[in-house]
Amino acid sequence: MTDPLSDTERAWLADLKHPIVLAVTPDTRPLEYVDAQGEYHGMVADYMHRVAADLDIEFTVVEPANMQELMRLVEERKVDVIAAFAGNPANTDYMLFTNPYLELSTAILANRSEKDPLTLSVMAEKKMELALPKSYDVLSYVAKFYPSVHVQTTYNYLAALLHVSFNEIDATIISLPQASYFIEEKGITNLRVAGYTDYRLYYRMGVRSDMPILADILQKALDSITPVERERILKRWVHLQQDYLSAFFSNRFIWYILVSIASFTLLAFSGIIFWNRTLQLRVNERTKELKRELKDRTRFLAALDQAEDGIFILDTDGFLEYVNASLLNLTLYSEEEMLGQHISMLRAAKHPQEFFENLWGVLRSGGVWRGETIYVKKNGEHIAAEVTATPVFDDNGSLINVIELIRDVTEKRKMEEHLKQSQKLEELGTLAGGIAHDFNNIIAAISGYAELALPAAEQGSRVRTNLERIQKVAERARAMVHQILVFSRRRKPERVLVNVSLMVEEVLQLLRSSLPSTIEITSVLADDCTVMADASQLHQVVMNLGTNAGYAMRTEGGTLHLSTSKVMLNAEDARLSGLSAGWYVSLIVEDTGEGISEQNVRRIFDPFFTTKPKGEGTGMGLSMVHGIITSMRGHIAVESTEGDGTRFIILLPYSKGEQADKAGNGGSLMDGRGRVMLVDDEHDLVHVYTAALEDLGYDVEAFNDPSEALKAFRAAPDHFDIVITDQTMPKLTGDKLAAAIHAIRPEVPIVLCSGYSDAIDSITEGTSGIRKVLLKPFELRELARSVQLLVRR
């Protein structure tokens, strides 16, 4: 068979990263519906299954509660396709539509007490009422062509049929497949086809307007379905033929025969009927009472079954007597699996016995119990539920039943927890931003004093060694502050060339001192394993995986093994990992701990998911690891068997090169000449920077107060060859000082320094005379080199 799709269309389908979301139109049984087990059925569903098979695609099926919610989801782009759209395409500008693939005629259904044939014109003349479900296009048809027909809107077609069945409304308009379904499913026996209308239902597929190629693809798939297949689908779901149904309900000859027989019987037994008249009146009265009771019960059950919340009814021993459709959808059980079972099948082992004793105590005393508990789905997943339990008493005041209404608040609780974690991260970010500036100034002063003292220390002496160690410790402190700022999203990661093997060795030294001696640590680290990455983030990844492995082996001990290697991914392997073919650095972290269950492996990288007890884990560690690796254009995978250890495999793009030598970068510094204005509110930094620049021959005039510095510059603007200023200072920030100086003398170069400031991210070199931006702590040679280059100009 020839493929109807073009190469471009096939390529578009192949590039889809997620299944296509398909929405079910509410209340359209038997055309389409989702049963209690979550299976998609119906006449339209058969078309969609055929389309999915022909296109080799997957649909994720969702069933909105009503038409308003369906249209809202489509407008918000949360739904890609509507399977059966029966409205007017001209009224919806955010969807594209296929040609109609299903056409159904409509009939007028009336109560059997209505003997005459009906048309919409006749109903208009008789001022009869018509029951129609709200939000359906048939309302517009009737309003446009038969405006004098009074329409009473209902919740859905089942409600409309029930109103007609109870003789509360005269008639309804419905397609015969839907009519036959509800009549057969609900056992409604007192309806008849009273006539037909010119209104026809045309069902087409609706597609998001920003996916025109998908609309073309689905149209081609529908066009490929043969008439024989369409007829087979129709016969599968329409059990009552239209002609048979019409004849059954509207054959006047049959009614004439019945009336004649009844008349003869009445004449023959008139004496008996008269004698039993009183009895008949009592029977009729009782029949009316039973009808009213049936009507009330039907309404009650319909309301319960259509309720959005889960509802069940218990006897006094806790056994289930009734469950509604929402509860079945929520718990994934079938009605047969639940009825007659004890409510304990749904409850998680969370609450003590006192909890349930208190609940039943409230109910037996006549009170309504409200609270929150945990239920368990058939697949073992937990549901956080808000519960309202109401007691039911008989005429003697004895408790006979309990009605429980449960509302699924699982996602709500997750979002609340998410919000709490986000607030914690925001607080951490605010704290980190607050201390970063002062802490970086302190680090800069420590490092600066050590750098100033180095030339005076003899090579190889103990003093020089200690000074060099001070510089290394200061560099570690600088990296730690940077890591905190990156973690709290206050600073962008710094990508440099990182030797993964050397970095792993550093982490292993920390792990050996923090993990118990019952855990053996081994490693196999290869050469030439360099990548472009933020060193502090990569350090955090390995430290997190190592710490998690230690936690998994905390009881029995075991072995933690880390290995690095350089690997080549071919096109097939790269495609499976979502990467490009080429060279990668492989980092493997594996342990012999307790392992991870298959169910938890699928969620291990989800934010806030953790298997640790409350207070021992936030669920953010592996989520952050995944985010860091993904941001580096890498891939992380996990292999684990419960009780048999875990293995994390990380692939990062290989980058060729050598680590830059900061100490030798740019060669030695030359002496300079020029007048420097230095502005910083930190006295130690003023002293360090002044000494460093004066040692090179510069004439430095230092200020701790930016207002005084601006006053001095206004007094003698040509006196200074360059201005060096801190950003965060009282009274006047560095960028505002730079703008004021630039307005006085635009050609003077300005160097802006900062330990941390939110404003620094919006400042670019070249604005307001700022030629260079330096982030503290920096080496003195970096400051000196910037001054040399700018003063030369």
N, C-alpha and C positions, 0 to 999 in steps of 0.2 A: 504493500500500500504506500502511495506517495505521501511524503510528509508535507502537510499543508503550510507549515511554518517556514519562514525564511531563515537564512543563517543568522541574520541579526537578531531575530526574535528568539531563536534557540539559544544564542549566546546570552541574551538578556535573562532568560530563565535560568541558565546555568550560573549566572553571577549573583542570583538572589541569595542573600545571606540568611534569610529566615522564611518560614512558611507564609503563604498568603493568608491573611485574616479574612474569613468569610462569615458574614452575619446572616443569621436566620431571621426572616420576617416573623414577628410574633403572631400567635393565634391564627396560623394558616394550615393547621392539620386538615387533611392528610398530605398537603403539598410538601411541607417540611416541618420538622420538629426535632428536638433533642430529647431522648428518653431519660429515664432516671439513672441509667448507667453511663450517660454521656455519649451515647451513640446517635449519629445523625441519620434520620430516616425520612422517607416520604418520596412523593413523585418527583419533586424538584431535586431532592437529595440524590435520586438515581441519576438524574442528568449531571449533577455536580461530580458524583463518583466517576461517571463515564469520562467527563472532561479531565478530571485529575489523572485518570489512568492514561488517557490519550496523550496528555502533555507531560506526563512523568513529573508531576508536581504534588505538593502537599497543601491541603487547606487546614488552617486552624479555625475550628468552628466556634463561634460565640453566639449566644441567644439573648439579646436584650429583653428587658421586661416589657417594653411597649414601643410603639412607633416613634414617640418623641425621643426616647433614649437612643433608638436605632439611628435616627437622622442626626442626632447630636454627635454620636460616635463617628459617623461618616464625615461630618463637617470638620471634626477635630482631627481627622486623618488617623484615627485609631482603628478603623475598619477599612480594608482594601476593596472588598467586593460585597455587594448585596446579591444574594442568590436569586431572589424572586421579587423584583420591583414591579408593582402594579399601578403605581401612580403616574402622573403626567410628567414626562421628562422635561418639558419646558419650564416646570416650576422649580427645578433644581439645577443651579449653575455650577455646583462643585462636584458633579458626577458626569461621567460619560456612560452611554448605554448601548448595549447590543440590540440587534433586531429582536422582536418578540420570538421566543422559542416555544411558548405554551399559550394556547388560546382556549378560553373556557366561556361557554354561554352561561347566562344566569336565569334563574326562575324565581317566581313569587311563591313563597311558602306561607300558608295560612292555617289556622286552626280548622280541624275537620268540621266544626260547627258552621263554618262559612261554606255554603254549598255552591254559590255562584262562581263562574270563572272570573278571574281578576286580571286587569291590566293597570298600568300606572294611571292611565286616563280615567278609568272607572273609579279607582281609589281617590283621584282628585275630585271627581264629581260627588262621591259619597262622603268626602271629608274624612277619609279613613286615616289611621295612624300607621306609620311605617317604622319598624325598629332597624336601625343600622349602626354598626360599630363606628366609634369616633376615629378620626384620623385616616379613614379610608376614602379613596377617590370616588367611590360610588356616591358619596354624599354630594360631591360637586355635580355629578351627572343629574341626580334627582333635583337639586336646587336650580340647575340651569334649565332643564326641559320640563319639569313638573313642579314649579315653585309653590303651587297650592296644596301639594301633598305635605301633611304635617309629619316631620321626622323626629323621632325620639332616639337620641344617641344612647348606645350601650357600651359596656366595657369591651366586649368582644362578640364574636358570632354565636358562641354557646349561650351567652346571656340573652342575645336577641332571640334565639330559638326557644329558650325557656319562657321568655315573656310572651311569645306567640302561643306556646304550648299551654300556658296558664290563662290564655285569653285576655291578657292585660293589654296587649297591643295587637292590632289587626293582622299584620303580615311583616315579612322581611324579604329582602332580596339576597340571594346567595347562589354560589355556583353549585351545580348538582354533585360534583365529587365531594365538596365539603358538607353538603346537606346529607348525603348518604353516609358519610363517616360519622357525623354527630348522632344521627338517628340510630345507627347500628351500635356505636360506642356507648351512648348514654341511655339507650332503650326508650327513646321518645316515640310514642305510638299514635299520638293524636294530631299529627301534622299531615298536610296534603299539598301537592303541587297545584296551585290554583291558576297558574298562568306563567307566561314567559315575558322577558323584557328584551329590548334591543341592545341593552348594555352588555358588553363583552369584556372579559378580563384578559388583558394582554400582559403576560409575565416576561420580563427581560432581565438581564443581568446589569446591575449598576456598578461602575468602576470609578475609583478616585480620578478626578480630572487631571491630576498631575502624573498619571500613569497611562497615557494614551496607547502605548505599545501593548500594555496588558489587555486593554479593551479590544484591540485588533486580534490578539492571540486567542482570547476567549470566544470572539465571534467566529473565528475559523474552526475552533474546536466544536462549537455548537452546529455549524454548518455541516460538519462531517458526520453527524448523527443521522442515520437513515430513517425514512418514514416507518419501516418495519420495526425498528428499535423503539421509536417514539410510541407506536401503537402498543408494543409489548409493555412499556412502562405505564401507559394509561390503564391497561387492563389489570395490571398488578395491583393498582391502588383504588380503582373505581369498581366496587363490587356490585353496585346497583346501577343498571343501565338506565339512561335517561327516559327512554320510551316506556320501559317497564314501570319505572317509578311513577311516571305521569299517569299511565293507565291504571295503576293500582290505586292512586289517590283520587283520580278525577273521572273514572268511568261512570257516567250518569246512568247507563242501563242497569249496572249492578245495583246502584242506589234505588232506582225505580223498583226493581224486583224486591229489594229488602223492605222498602216502604209498603209495597202491596201486601207482602206477607204479614208485615206488622199490622196493617189495617185490618186484614182478614182475622188475624189472631185477636185483635182488640174487639172486633164485632162478635166473634164467637165466644169470647170469655169476658164480655163486659160485666156480667154479674160478679165474676170472681174478682175482677179488677176493682169494682166498686166496693166489694166486701173487704178487700185488702188495702183500700185507699189509705186508711190511717197508718197501717204498717209501712206502706210505701213512702208516706211523708216522713216517717221516722228514719227510714233507710236513706232517703235523700238528704235529710239533715245530717245524718251521720257521715254520708259520703262527702258532703261539703266540708265537714270538720276534718275528715281524713285528707281531703285535697289541700285544705289550708295547712295542715300539719306537714304534708308532703312538700308543699310550696316553701314553707319556712325552712324545712330541713334541707331542701335542695339549694335554696339560697345560702344557707349557713355552710353547707359542704362546699359549694362553689367558691364562697368567700375564703374559706380555709385553704382550699386547694390552690387558689390563685394568690394567696398571700406571699409577700416577698420573704418574710421571715419563716424559719422552720417552726412547725407546730406539731406536737404529739400529745396524745391523751393516754394517761396511765390509770390502771385500777389501783386500789388501796395497797396492793402488794408490790407495786412497781412494775407490772407487766404492761407492755405496749398494746393498746387497743386501736389506736388510729395514728397514722403518720401522713403528713401532706407532701406534695410534690417537692416543695422547696427543701424539706428535710432530707428527702431521698437524694436530691441533687447534691446537697451539702455533704452527706455522709457516704455517698457512693454505694449504699445498700439498696436492694430491691425491696418492694413492699412485702413480698413473701418471706424474705430473710429477717424482717424486723417484727412483723406482727406476731404477738404471742411470746416474744422474747423479753427478758428482763432489761430494764433500763441500764443496768450495769455494763451491758455490752458496749455502750457508747461512752462511759465515763472513764477518765484517766485516773490512775492511782495517785492523785495529787492531794486530795483532801482527807483528813482523818475522819473517823467514824462520828465524832462529835459534830462535824459540819452537817452531815445528813440527818442526824438526830435533831439538830436545831431546825433544819429545813422542814422536816415533817411535823415538828412541834408547832411551828408557825401555821402550817396548812391546817392541821387538825383543830387549831384554835379559831379558824375562820379567817385568818389573815392572808394577805398576798405577799409571797416571798420574792424579793428582788435581789439579785447578786450576780456574780460572775464565776464561771467554772470552766473546766477544760473537757471537751469531748474528743473522741478518737474516731477518725474515719476508718473505712474498711481497709484502706491501704496502710494504716498505722500512723498517718499524719495527725497532728494535734490541731484542734480548733479552739481558739479563745472565744467564748460566747457569753453575752449578756443574757441572763435568764429572768423571765417573769413567770412564776408558778402561781396558778389560781386554783383554789379548791372548789369542787362541785358537791353540793349536798342534796339529799332527797327530801321529801316532804316531812320526814321524821327528824331531820336535822343530822342524819348520819353522812359521813364523808363517803362518797361513792367513786369519785374520779378526781384526777388532777390534770389540768390543762397547762402545758408548759410551752411558752413562746421563747425561742432562742434566736438571737441575732449574732451573726458571725462578725466578730470584731478583730479577727486575726490580723488583717492588714492594718487596721487602725492602730492596734497595739504595736505592730512592727514600725509603723510610721512614727508613733510617739517615741519608741526607743531610738529610732533613727534621729529624730529631732534632738533627743537628749544627747546622743553621741555628737551630733553636729554642733550643739551648743558647747559641749566640752572642747571640741576642736577649735571653735571660735574663741573660747576663753583662753585655750593654750596659745592660739595665734596672737591674741591681744597681749598676753603675758610675755610671749617671746618677743613681740615687737617692742614692748616697753623696756625690756632689759637688754635687748641686742645692742642698742646704741652705746649705752654706758659700758657694757661688758666688752664690746669691741674696742672702745677707747682704752680700757684698762689693758687689754691684750696688746694693742698697738704700742702703748707706753712700755710695757715689759719687753716686747720684742725690739722696740727702738733703742731702749737703754742698752740691751745686750749687743745690738749691732754697733752702737757707738763705742762700746768697750772692746769689741773684738780686735780692732787694729792695734790696740795697746797691749794685747796679751800675746805672749810668745807662742809660736807655733809648736803644738804638741804638749804644751803645759797643761796642768790641771785646771787652771783658771780658764784657758781657752776652751777646753773640753766642756767645762760646766756652762760657759756662755753659749756654746753651740747647742747643748742639751736644752737650755732655756728657750732658745729659738724654736727647737723642735716641739717642745711642750706647748709653746705659744701657738705654733701652727696647728697642733692637734685641737687646742681650744678654739681656734678660729674655725676649723672644720666642723667642730661640734655645734657651734652657734649657727653656722650655715645649714647644717643638717636639721636643726630645730626649726629654722625659718622655712626651709623647703617643706618639712613635714607639716607645718602649720600654714603652708601656702602663702608665706610672706616674702618668698624669694624664689625665683626660677632656678631650676637645676643648672649647674655649671658642667658642661660636657667637656671632658678632657680625655686624653689617651690613658687608659688604665690597664695595667698588667693584672689580669684576673688571678693568676697563680700567686703573685706576691701579695695581693690583697687577701686571698684566702688564707695564706700563712699568718697574716696579722690577726685575722679573725680567730684562727685556731688557737693562737696564744691566749686570747681572751676566754675562749670556750674551755680550754684546759684548766683555767683557774676558777671557772664558775660551775662546771659540771662535776657531779660526784665521781669518785674514783672507781665506782662500779661500771662506769661507761668508758670503754676504750675508744680512742680517737685515732683514726688512720687516714692517710691521704696519698694520692698519686697525682702530682701536679706537673703538667707539661710546660715546655718553653713556648715562646712565641704565641701567647694567648692574650693578645691586646684588643681592647674594644674602646669605642668612644662612649663614655658614660659619666654620670655624676658619681664620683668615688664614694661620697658619703651615702648616697642612695644604694649603691651596689653593696657597700659594707653592711647597710641595714638589712638587705635581702638575705645575705648569707648568715648574718647573726640571727635573724628571725627564724630561718629554716633550721639552723643548728640548735637554737633554744627549744623549738617545737619538738625536734627529735629527742633532745634530752628529757623533755616532759613525758614523751611516749615511753621512755626507758627508765623512768624514775623509780619504778618498783623492783623490776627484775634485773636491771642493768642491761648491757648489750654493747654493740659496736656502732659508732658513728663514722661513716666513711665519706670523704669528699674527694672528688677527682675532677681534673680539667683536661681538655684536649682540644685540638683543632680538627674540625670535621668538614667534609664537603657534602652538601645536600644536593642530590640530583633533583630534576624537575618534579618527579612523582612524590618523593619524600617531602620536598618543600611545599607542594600543593596540600598534602595531608596536614601539614603544620600551619598552613596559612601564611607561608613565607615565600621569598624569592629564592631561586636556586643560587648557590654560591658557597663561599667559605663562612663558617661560623665557629664561635668558641662555645664548647659544650661544658657546662658546669653541672655536676651530678652530686646531690646530697641524699644519702640513704642511711637508714637505720634498721635495726633488728627489733624494734619496739612492738607495741601491741597492735599496730596497723589501724586502718580506717575501714568502716563498713562500706559496702557498695552503695548503700543509700546516701551516706554522708559524703562520699567521694564526689558525687555529682554537685554538691552544694559547697564544697570546701572553700571556693574562692568568693562566695557570696558575702557582701558586706554584712557585718554584725552576726554572722553565723559562727557559732562556736560549740564544741562538744565539752568544753571545760566547765566545771561547776561555777555557779554564780560568784563573782568576785575574783575569779582567777583568769578571766579572759574577756576581751571586749568583742572579739570576732572581727577585728579590723586588720590583724597582722597579715594574714595570707591575702586578703583583699588588696592591701597596699602593695604587697609583693607582686601580685598579678598586675596591678596598675603600673608599677615601676618598670617591670619587664616589658610590658606592652608599649609603654612610652619610649623605650629604647629600640622599638621595632623588632623585639625578640619574641620568644615563645616559651611558655612554661607548661609542663604536663606533670601529672602525678600517677604513679602506679602503686597500688597498695592492696594487700590482702589482710583481712581481719585476723589478727594473731600472728602475722608473719612479716611485719615490717612495712616500711614505706620508702618510696624512691621518687624524688623530685628531679626532673630533667629540665635544664634551662639552656636555651640556645640564644646567643647574642651575635649580631653581625660582626665578623672579624674586621679589624681596622689595622692596617700595617703602619708601623712607625716606631719611634723610640720616645720615651718620656723626655719632656723638655727639662733641661737643667736650669732651674731658676737662678742658681748662684752664678752661672756663667752666661746667662742670657744677655746678649747685647754687649758683651765685652766690658772693659774697665771704664769707669767714669772719668771724665776730664774736668779740670777746674773750670769754673765759669765766672762771669762778671755780670753784675746787674743788681738792681734794687728790688727787693721782694717785700710785699706786704703780706704778713702771715696773720690770719684771724682764726682763733679757736678758743672756746671757753674752758678747755681743759688745760691747766697750767703745765702738767707733765708733758703733754704732747707739744705744746708751744716750745718748751725747753728742748725736747728731742729734735723736732724739725728744725729749729733755729740752729742748734749745734751742728746738725748734719749739713745744712746748706752753707753755714759760715765756714765749715771745714773745706768746702769746695771753692770758697772765695766770694760768695754772694754777700751783699749787704742786706741784712734782714731787719725789718721793723715789725715787731710782733704786737698783737692786740688780743686781749681776752674779751673785750666788749665790742660787738659788731657796730654799735652806734658810734663809738669813739673812732673806730676804723673808718667809717663812712665820713665822719666829720674831718678826719685827717686827709682823706683822699680829695674831698671837695676843696680843702685849703690848698693842696698842691697836687693836682691831677697828673702833672708831667713828671713828678718825682719818682713814680714807681714804674718798673718794667713788667711786672707780673703780680697778680693777686692770687693767694692761696687761702681758701676759706672753708671752714666746716659748714655742714648743712644745718644740723640741729643745734641752735643756740637760742638763749633767751632774748627777748625784745625784737630780734631781727634774724630770720632764717637766712641760710647761705644763698638760696636762689633769689630771694628778694634783695639781699645785699649786692649780688652780682648784677641784677637788673638795674639797680640804682647807679652802680659804678659804670655799667655799660652805657647808660644814658648820658653820663658826664663825659666819658672818653671811650668811644666804641672800639678803638683799636687795641686796648690793653687786654692781654690774654688772662683768663681766669681759670683756675683749677678748683673744682668743687670736690670736697671729701665728705664721707659720711660713714658712721658706724652702722646706721640703719635709719631709714625713714620711708614712710609710705610715699612721700612726694618724690623720692629719688627715681622711682620707676617712670614718672612722667617727664623727667628731665633728660633731654638729649644733648649731646655735644654739639655746639654750634648755636645754641639758644642763649640769648642775653650775654654773649661774649664768653660763655663757658666752653673752653677748648678741650678740657679733659675732666672726666669723672672718675675718681678713685674711691674704691670701697675699702674701708678700714676692716681689719688691720692690713696694711701693705708694707712691703720692705722699703727702707729708706732709699735704696738705690732706684726703686721704681719712681718715687717722688722726685729724686734728683734728675733722673733721666727725662721725666716729663718737663721739668723746669728748663733743662738744657735745650730740648727740642723747641719749646715755645719761645724762649728768649732769643734763640738764634733767628727766628723768623722776624 
